[in-house]
Amino acid sequence: MNRAILPTNQRRLYVVAMYGLLIGVSLILLFPLFFSLSLALQGPIANPTLIPTDFSALDWGVFRTVFEQQPVLVRWIFNSFTVATVVTLGVLATSSLLAFALAYLNFPGRFALFFFAIGTLMVPFEATLIPNYLFVSSLQWKDSFQGLIVPFLASGFGVFLLRQHFLALPKDFYDAALVDGCGKLRYMWWILLPLSRPALATLAVFTFLGTYNQFYWPLLVTNDPEWRTTQVGITVFSNFEYAVFNIQMAATLIVMLPTLLMLIFGQRQLVSGLTSGGLKG
């Protein structure tokens, strides 16, 4: 609908309705977060409610209690952050190199290699779980950063996203750079990658969030509690004889904070990266 052709009163009503709809959808999406915070602050009561009945009795010290009960939570957060950061950097490096080769270099089997990379997206994670586990076990990488990181240093999604973005950029930049004596890798580092910051940021956010929230793989390759990641570690808060809702929810909010900050600061890059060069082939 073109708002310019509507009368003034109808335009105002249209804007109010749209903002009201957006606010309503936002509240629905944020409801689990608000509910978790409400449960965390109500204390160890048997029947918590959606909205606290006594706001003066809210227990803001519950977050300190979480670290007092499980001091190793700091190590779990460090493990998750380290693994997610290194995997993100690795995926950016491998995806950029392969996407550049597929977009700019002519070599036999280029399209076959591209379709092979895309084909990896169709293989479910469960199908690669046992081979990856046997590979990591054969190298004695259980309970180590290598075992948590190495199997995820390449991404078919990253190759596809960056290749499509590279193809959307003017090829004249590449031709002019070669004429001026610029090498291929130098062109990629100094020209192509700076122009591809939205796509790189999109891939970085997706990779970081996906790696930070992994559960099954860290559960499989870590036996020592010191090497657990947050998603595996916080399960200890539910292994009691009775459910302590406030401790569980407080631990969940603490673990969720890094990913929430990543999503908030990277949302603009997510939108611009996903909408640029998506149809060029």
FITIZA-871614 format. One record per residue (C-alpha): residue number from 1; residue in three letters; x negated, y negated, z negated. Coordinates in pm, 1 decimal, decimal comma. Layout:
N
NUM|Ala|X|Y|Z
...
***
This chain:
281
1|Met|0,0|0,0|0,0
2|Asn|-130,2|-343,6|100,2
3|Arg|-84,3|-572,8|-197,5
4|Ala|-145,3|-883,4|14,8
5|Ile|196,7|-853,9|182,6
6|Leu|387,3|-820,0|-146,4
7|Pro|548,7|-1117,3|-323,2
8|Thr|364,2|-1257,4|-624,6
9|Asn|592,3|-1097,1|-884,1
10|Gln|572,1|-758,6|-715,9
11|Arg|192,4|-781,5|-693,9
12|Arg|173,7|-849,3|-1066,7
13|Leu|407,3|-558,9|-1137,7
14|Tyr|200,0|-336,4|-912,3
15|Val|-122,8|-430,7|-1093,9
16|Val|35,4|-377,3|-1436,4
17|Ala|171,6|-38,7|-1329,6
18|Met|-163,1|73,4|-1189,4
19|Tyr|-354,1|-31,6|-1500,3
20|Gly|-91,5|133,1|-1719,9
21|Leu|-128,4|455,8|-1523,9
22|Leu|-508,3|444,4|-1546,8
23|Ile|-497,9|377,1|-1921,5
24|Gly|-256,3|666,1|-1970,4
25|Val|-473,7|908,4|-1774,5
26|Ser|-783,1|788,9|-1963,9
27|Leu|-614,6|851,9|-2298,5
28|Ile|-518,7|1203,0|-2189,2
29|Leu|-875,8|1277,3|-2083,2
30|Leu|-1019,1|1133,1|-2405,2
31|Phe|-769,2|1312,9|-2628,4
32|Pro|-999,4|1613,0|-2704,4
33|Leu|-1275,6|1372,5|-2808,3
34|Phe|-1045,5|1173,6|-3037,0
35|Phe|-903,1|1493,2|-3185,6
36|Ser|-1251,8|1632,4|-3253,8
37|Leu|-1352,4|1310,2|-3429,5
38|Ser|-1030,5|1317,9|-3633,8
39|Leu|-1093,0|1676,8|-3745,9
40|Ala|-1456,1|1599,0|-3831,1
41|Leu|-1366,4|1306,7|-4057,7
42|Gln|-1073,9|1464,9|-4244,2
43|Gly|-1295,5|1681,4|-4462,5
44|Pro|-1273,0|2053,4|-4543,2
45|Ile|-893,8|2076,6|-4565,4
46|Ala|-695,1|2386,4|-4476,4
47|Asn|-441,0|2217,4|-4249,5
48|Pro|-591,2|1919,7|-4063,5
49|Thr|-358,2|1688,5|-3874,6
50|Leu|-389,9|1506,3|-3546,0
51|Ile|-395,5|1164,8|-3713,2
52|Pro|-550,9|1131,6|-4062,7
53|Thr|-293,4|1052,6|-4330,1
54|Asp|-541,3|869,7|-4555,2
55|Phe|-796,4|659,8|-4366,7
56|Ser|-969,6|559,3|-4688,6
57|Ala|-1065,1|921,9|-4750,9
58|Leu|-1244,4|975,5|-4419,8
59|Asp|-1573,5|1158,3|-4470,0
60|Trp|-1833,8|980,6|-4257,1
61|Gly|-2108,6|1175,9|-4429,7
62|Val|-2004,2|1495,8|-4254,2
63|Phe|-2263,0|1433,9|-3981,2
64|Arg|-2538,7|1427,1|-4242,8
65|Thr|-2395,5|1747,1|-4390,3
66|Val|-2436,3|1921,0|-4054,8
67|Phe|-2812,6|1858,5|-4055,4
68|Glu|-2835,7|1956,8|-4422,3
69|Gln|-2670,8|2292,5|-4353,0
70|Gln|-2869,1|2359,8|-4035,3
71|Pro|-3192,8|2156,8|-4024,6
72|Val|-3293,9|2358,1|-3719,0
73|Leu|-3025,0|2170,5|-3522,2
74|Val|-3287,1|1903,2|-3449,9
75|Arg|-3503,5|2170,0|-3284,8
76|Trp|-3206,4|2298,8|-3084,8
77|Ile|-3132,0|1950,8|-2952,3
78|Phe|-3500,4|1906,8|-2864,7
79|Asn|-3500,5|2242,5|-2681,2
80|Ser|-3189,8|2156,9|-2480,5
81|Phe|-3312,1|1807,8|-2394,8
82|Thr|-3655,3|1934,5|-2290,3
83|Val|-3518,1|2217,0|-2077,1
84|Ala|-3257,0|1993,6|-1911,0
85|Thr|-3512,8|1719,8|-1836,9
86|Val|-3775,3|1952,6|-1685,8
87|Val|-3516,1|2141,1|-1480,0
88|Thr|-3377,6|1810,3|-1351,5
89|Leu|-3722,4|1689,2|-1246,1
90|Gly|-3794,3|2024,7|-1082,6
91|Val|-3468,9|2027,5|-889,5
92|Leu|-3526,8|1670,5|-770,0
93|Ala|-3875,0|1763,5|-645,9
94|Thr|-3784,7|2090,9|-469,7
95|Ser|-3458,7|1959,4|-325,2
96|Ser|-3623,5|1640,8|-193,7
97|Leu|-3902,7|1830,5|-18,1
98|Leu|-3678,2|2090,3|144,5
99|Ala|-3409,0|1836,3|235,1
100|Phe|-3672,6|1614,6|398,7
101|Ala|-3803,0|1906,6|601,7
102|Leu|-3452,8|2004,8|713,1
103|Ala|-3354,6|1649,0|802,7
104|Tyr|-3669,7|1518,7|973,1
105|Leu|-3892,8|1805,2|1084,7
106|Asn|-3838,5|2032,2|1383,1
107|Phe|-3953,2|2387,4|1320,9
108|Pro|-3823,7|2733,1|1413,8
109|Gly|-3555,5|2863,0|1181,8
110|Arg|-3464,4|2522,7|1043,1
111|Phe|-3089,5|2577,6|1063,1
112|Ala|-3121,3|2934,3|936,6
113|Leu|-3310,0|2804,1|634,4
114|Phe|-3041,9|2542,0|576,9
115|Phe|-2760,2|2796,9|590,7
116|Phe|-2959,1|3023,0|358,1
117|Ala|-2981,9|2738,0|107,2
118|Ile|-2608,9|2673,8|141,2
119|Gly|-2541,1|3045,8|108,0
120|Thr|-2692,2|3048,0|-239,6
121|Leu|-2394,4|2837,9|-351,8
122|Met|-2165,4|3131,8|-271,4
123|Val|-2351,5|3373,7|-498,2
124|Pro|-2194,3|3374,7|-845,6
125|Phe|-2420,9|3316,5|-1141,3
126|Glu|-2324,4|3653,3|-1290,5
127|Ala|-2470,9|3831,9|-987,0
128|Thr|-2816,2|3682,4|-1051,1
129|Leu|-2809,2|3716,2|-1428,3
130|Ile|-2961,5|4065,6|-1451,6
131|Pro|-3231,8|4013,7|-1182,3
132|Asn|-3338,8|3688,9|-1347,8
133|Tyr|-3344,3|3855,2|-1686,9
134|Leu|-3559,2|4143,6|-1559,6
135|Phe|-3794,5|3894,4|-1393,5
136|Val|-3831,7|3687,7|-1710,5
137|Ser|-3873,7|3998,7|-1927,0
138|Ser|-4143,6|4140,6|-1698,9
139|Leu|-4344,7|3821,1|-1744,8
140|Gln|-4280,3|3822,0|-2120,8
141|Trp|-4115,6|3482,2|-2102,1
142|Lys|-3838,2|3549,6|-2351,4
143|Asp|-3826,4|3294,9|-2633,5
144|Ser|-4018,3|3038,7|-2430,0
145|Phe|-3959,3|2725,8|-2226,1
146|Gln|-4073,2|2910,4|-1912,6
147|Gly|-3790,1|3160,6|-1941,8
148|Leu|-3534,0|2886,0|-1992,7
149|Ile|-3662,4|2663,4|-1711,0
150|Val|-3820,6|2852,8|-1419,8
151|Pro|-3511,2|3035,3|-1282,2
152|Phe|-3333,3|2702,6|-1228,6
153|Leu|-3599,7|2486,0|-1063,7
154|Ala|-3431,2|2504,5|-720,6
155|Ser|-3074,1|2418,5|-626,4
156|Gly|-2882,5|2483,3|-306,3
157|Phe|-2641,6|2204,9|-398,3
158|Gly|-2932,0|1963,2|-434,1
159|Val|-3069,6|2056,6|-91,4
160|Phe|-2729,2|2007,4|70,4
161|Leu|-2658,8|1675,4|-104,2
162|Leu|-2996,9|1518,9|-23,4
163|Arg|-3008,5|1650,2|334,2
164|Gln|-2670,6|1494,2|407,9
165|His|-2782,0|1167,6|255,1
166|Phe|-3111,6|1166,5|446,2
167|Leu|-2928,1|1223,9|774,3
168|Ala|-2701,7|927,7|701,7
169|Leu|-2998,6|690,6|686,9
170|Pro|-3112,1|525,2|1013,2
171|Lys|-3366,5|741,9|1193,0
172|Asp|-3531,9|421,6|1317,7
173|Phe|-3699,4|382,1|979,2
174|Tyr|-3877,6|712,4|1025,7
175|Asp|-3980,3|642,8|1385,5
176|Ala|-4110,3|294,6|1301,0
177|Ala|-4307,5|428,4|1006,6
178|Leu|-4476,7|693,2|1221,1
179|Val|-4562,3|436,1|1486,8
180|Asp|-4726,0|218,6|1219,5
181|Gly|-4940,1|510,6|1109,0
182|Cys|-4743,4|613,9|802,2
183|Gly|-4765,6|985,0|721,6
184|Lys|-4461,5|1201,8|661,2
185|Leu|-4511,0|1246,4|288,1
186|Arg|-4598,5|880,7|246,0
187|Tyr|-4279,1|785,6|429,3
188|Met|-4076,3|1014,0|205,1
189|Trp|-4230,6|878,3|-116,4
190|Trp|-4241,1|505,1|-37,0
191|Ile|-3940,6|458,1|192,9
192|Leu|-3697,4|749,7|195,2
193|Leu|-3671,0|823,6|-176,1
194|Pro|-3627,4|457,0|-283,6
195|Leu|-3344,8|428,3|-29,4
196|Ser|-3189,3|747,5|-170,3
197|Arg|-3167,0|645,9|-534,5
198|Pro|-2785,1|689,5|-555,9
199|Ala|-2804,2|1044,8|-422,4
200|Leu|-3102,2|1128,1|-645,0
201|Ala|-2924,3|987,4|-950,4
202|Thr|-2613,3|1190,0|-867,0
203|Leu|-2814,5|1509,1|-840,8
204|Ala|-3002,0|1426,5|-1161,3
205|Val|-2682,5|1371,7|-1361,1
206|Phe|-2517,5|1690,8|-1232,0
207|Thr|-2829,0|1897,8|-1295,8
208|Phe|-2892,7|1757,4|-1642,9
209|Leu|-2533,5|1809,5|-1756,7
210|Gly|-2515,9|2161,0|-1614,2
211|Thr|-2845,2|2267,2|-1770,3
212|Tyr|-2780,1|2105,4|-2107,2
213|Asn|-2444,8|2285,3|-2135,0
214|Gln|-2573,1|2631,0|-2040,4
215|Phe|-2467,8|2907,5|-2275,9
216|Tyr|-2503,3|3258,1|-2132,1
217|Trp|-2861,5|3230,8|-2007,4
218|Pro|-3010,2|3085,0|-2330,3
219|Leu|-2809,6|3339,8|-2526,5
220|Leu|-2964,2|3618,2|-2319,6
221|Val|-3331,1|3514,4|-2323,3
222|Thr|-3363,6|3374,6|-2677,1
223|Asn|-3373,7|3596,3|-2984,3
224|Asp|-3573,3|3369,9|-3214,3
225|Pro|-3345,3|3101,2|-3369,1
226|Glu|-3623,0|2844,1|-3311,5
227|Trp|-3583,5|2880,2|-2934,0
228|Arg|-3206,6|2851,1|-2917,7
229|Thr|-3042,6|2564,7|-2735,1
230|Thr|-2757,0|2357,1|-2872,1
231|Gln|-2473,8|2548,4|-2704,3
232|Val|-2596,0|2875,5|-2853,4
233|Gly|-2703,8|2727,3|-3185,5
234|Ile|-2376,2|2558,8|-3281,0
235|Thr|-2199,0|2893,6|-3279,4
236|Val|-2349,9|2952,8|-3625,8
237|Phe|-2105,7|2696,1|-3764,0
238|Ser|-1814,2|2929,3|-3682,3
239|Asn|-1972,1|3244,2|-3826,6
240|Phe|-1837,0|3190,5|-4175,4
241|Glu|-1572,5|3382,6|-4365,9
242|Tyr|-1331,4|3094,4|-4321,6
243|Ala|-1314,1|2813,0|-4068,4
244|Val|-1460,2|2479,0|-4175,9
245|Phe|-1308,6|2254,7|-3912,7
246|Asn|-1483,7|1932,5|-4004,8
247|Ile|-1834,8|2083,9|-3993,5
248|Gln|-1766,4|2257,9|-3661,7
249|Met|-1625,6|1946,0|-3498,4
250|Ala|-1904,1|1724,3|-3634,3
251|Ala|-2167,6|1960,6|-3493,8
252|Thr|-1986,9|1964,7|-3159,3
253|Leu|-1980,9|1584,4|-3142,2
254|Ile|-2351,2|1560,4|-3228,5
255|Val|-2439,5|1809,4|-2955,1
256|Met|-2213,1|1636,6|-2704,4
257|Leu|-2359,0|1287,8|-2758,8
258|Pro|-2657,1|1312,9|-2513,6
259|Thr|-2436,9|1436,9|-2228,9
260|Leu|-2175,1|1173,0|-2302,0
261|Leu|-2436,2|897,6|-2284,0
262|Met|-2575,4|1045,3|-1961,9
263|Leu|-2229,0|1044,8|-1806,0
264|Ile|-2148,8|689,4|-1917,2
265|Phe|-2471,8|538,1|-1784,9
266|Gly|-2470,8|746,6|-1465,8
267|Gln|-2108,2|715,5|-1359,2
268|Arg|-2172,5|435,8|-1108,3
269|Gln|-2451,8|632,2|-943,9
270|Leu|-2230,1|940,1|-935,6
271|Val|-1960,8|762,8|-736,2
272|Ser|-2198,5|589,7|-493,3
273|Gly|-2406,9|902,4|-444,3
274|Leu|-2114,5|1132,0|-369,7
275|Thr|-1951,4|888,8|-125,5
276|Ser|-2262,5|804,6|80,2
277|Gly|-2352,3|1023,3|372,8
278|Gly|-2108,3|1298,3|285,6
279|Leu|-1983,2|1362,1|638,2
280|Lys|-2298,2|1325,7|841,4
281|Gly|-2416,5|1660,2|973,8
***
